[in-house]
């Protein structure tokens, strides 16, 4: 064993067990307050630590005084004990003893207080006491299991640091699960989950803090919190838009990286999880001694009452402990070899995530941790689904991505999880990690092929419209297999990662200097077009074109078959001033500027989004449950037909012809599906015409039998949209498409 000299050491030998600790139970894992068979109330503690030699439970009072209790019971690699008198609100952690041998992957260090992986609430933050460095503040060196600044670089992570980390580590909190705000599954009996079918869903990706921080209608003390998102002022906007689900950026307890702390920044997005059962304490308005659990539940209830589902963006692919040079916060100190994928050199980590480590999901106890967490958030916290960050990393067996992997197999048979919404980010950074279209039927996927195609079409970078046709009609080339449906495709143009929609039409080059990485971070492949001027401009023609492009992009998204996903603020022209990687910008760069809704130049955009979502909700032909056949149906027409600018159906050759105009006809009389009573669904028919060229172009509206006339519903060349009083267009008549515009018509029967 190697350790640094002259440190304030914590004894390697565990304390003797106190007289009052009882054997307890190995299940459930974590800290569970309960009443024993003899009527004694207390808390059962259970921790899986497969290769450990001893485990100590550490309790902390309000003065941060620590009391240690050895857990001497060991059942199936789970250390456990019942401590009478320990009640909800008690703060705790673990110290785990074992060998220090980084070369074999063993990194036990009892000097490091460890957060319980099953802690359901967390009080405090890592490194609340920072230390001075040459460049500023940094995470305390005591958080690291090794001596962080060891002068010999070849042994930088191999010399054990014996200084106590407890003053710098947040504590788990015992949470009750009997009744009330801290209650279990029973308290959801009267909750009315919206249970929106996938085809009817419209997702809205938002950040709890960023969405509420600047909202003038939310009381200042609630801004940035779960309670703020539950406030009527926040809910009003979501209901007005008509979205059916919020997809929350990570709300699991997360930590800030050392390199950000040194630059005076914070991890804003939260993709740095360390507690998979705990709502992030930083988003709690009511307190962090367990109160955040009740606050989160009340937020979910409020959203459900508004008809809105709650989907969590979850990060089970890696943790905040990073690579071998990262801190020892939880899993690394519990059983490094048991929780993480190690490289051939067991001192280092297999990194399929780009974040330094990868959870070893093939291991049964890791798989149990993830599935226990998922079930907890569904049954006890009330959420309706999950979006899995870098899901391909979870689907790896030993090395390769495997769609028969243990993780996917367990999810498929789980009676709770197979019934909720499951969204994959279908890639990771490892070899063979790009898996768009490959996930099994239970799953939907973020479709980046859709994103890239639509961006390229509207910036004039496509040679023909072949790929656009697939994306508009549900991406059957990717998903029409194994019983999958069009709603397997989550269509999006922007996400938290990358330019906002406004920046997509304003910048061609990222501006990430504020991140402190020399503008090296963030993607170079933005597929953006600045409309003729880089950055904000007073040029009225450029500004008008940008607004039109925003209307084009949003209209395309909401008319496409599949599940549309909007990003909070895109409907009101939110800008990050060209920063395409604002993960560390916990400030006005990332927070929504609600004053935009009062700005006459941006207010109509939100109105258009609400109009399109309402249209989508009212018409099943716009949210199909099955792929188009392209063949005549019971109504006598094709369920989907494509038209050239002269009003004739496209031939095979037309798909390969350079051009930027496409007519898409959706026949509402030829929908190949029935309702719950078995009655054939009949709807209006629609014609959408997309024209991406700069110059106006004549277009002939298809004549009979497609329609007797056409009623104009949306014209993105106009800021104000058509009203019901406008006269319809005659079938077969010519009209002029404005440059770079979309027109949507309802077909009037002949």
Number of C-alpha atoms within 10 A of each C-alpha: 9 12 15 14 11 8 11 11 15 15 10 14 9 19 15 12 14 12 7 10 16 17 16 18 18 22 15 14 21 22 27 24 23 20 14 14 7 6 8 12 17 18 26 28 26 27 26 25 24 18 18 19 12 21 28 24 25 20 20 17 11 8 6 11 10 16 13 20 23 22 28 17 18 20 13 9 15 20 27 30 24 25 22 18 13 18 18 20 17 19 26 26 25 27 26 27 25 19 15 20 17 24 13 14 23 22 27 26 28 28 26 30 28 29 25 32 23 21 25 26 28 29 22 15 18 23 22 13 14 16 14 12 11 7 9 12 18 21 24 22 19 24 27 26 31 30 22 20 10 16 9 9 9 8 12 16 25 24 21 25 27 25 23 21 24 22 17 21 25 21 28 32 26 26 25 21 18 14 11 11 18 20 18 17 16 14 19 16 7 8 14 13 20 17 17 16 11 20 21 22 25 24 25 23 22 21 26 24 26 24 23 30 26 19 20 14 14 20 15 13 12 20 25 24 28 29 27 29 25 24 20 15 16 19 17 12 12 21 15 14 19 23 25 25 25 24 24 18 22 24 27 24 25 27 23 21 21 19 14 17 18 19 16 14 20 20 19 22 23 23 26 25 23 24 26 28 27 26 29 28 25 20 23 24 18 18 14 21 21 28 18 29 28 19 24 24 25 18 21 25 24 19 26 22 15 19 19 27 26 26 24 24 23 24 26 26 28 28 26 25 24 20 20 22 17 20 25 27 26 25 22 25 30 32 22 23 22 23 24 24 24 21 13 9 12 17 19 20 22 21 23 25 21 14 17 19 25 24 26 25 27 18 16 14 17 19 20 14 19 20 18 16 19 22 18 19 22 19 17 18 26 26 23 27 24 23 24 22 23 23 26 29 30 29 27 23 18 12 14 15 22 18 17 14 17 19 23 19 13 16 17 17 11 12 11 15 20 15 15 17 22 20 24 23 23 25 23 23 15 17 10 13 20 16 17 19 23 16 24 18 14 18 21 27 26 25 24 18 21 24 19 19 22 26 22 18 23 25 20 17 16 19 13 19 19 15 17 20 19 18 25 21 20 28 27 21 11 18 24 16 13 8 10 22 23 25 27 30 29 26 30 25 25 22 19 18 14 22 30 26 26 24 29 27 29 26 24 22 22 22 20 20 13 15 20 15 11 10 14 13 17 20 13 12 11 17 20 21 23 20 20 17 16 15 16 14 12 8 10 9 11 18 19 14 20 21 20 22 26 22 26 23 21 22 25 21 24 24 20 22 28 34 27 27 24 25 21 24 25 21 25 25 22 22 22 22 19 25 27 24 21 24 20 22 19 16 15 13 18 26 24 26 21 18 13 17 18 11 11 9 15 18 16 19 23 21 18 21 23 19 19 22 21 15 15 20 18 13 17 19 25 25 24 24 22 20 22 20 13 12 12 13 16 12 13 12 18 22 24 20 21 22 23 21 22 15 18 16 16 16 11 9 7 16 18 12 12 11 18 20 22 23 26 20 24 26 25 23 20 25 27 19 15 12 9 8 6 8 9 15 16 19 17 17 24 25 25 24 25 24 26 26 19 14 10 14 15 12 22 18 27 27 17 12 11 24 20 17 22 27 21 22 19 22 23 24 21 15 16 13 16 13 11 10 7 10 10 16 18 17 22 20 14 16 12 10 24 20 17 24 26 27 21 22 21 20 25 18 14 13
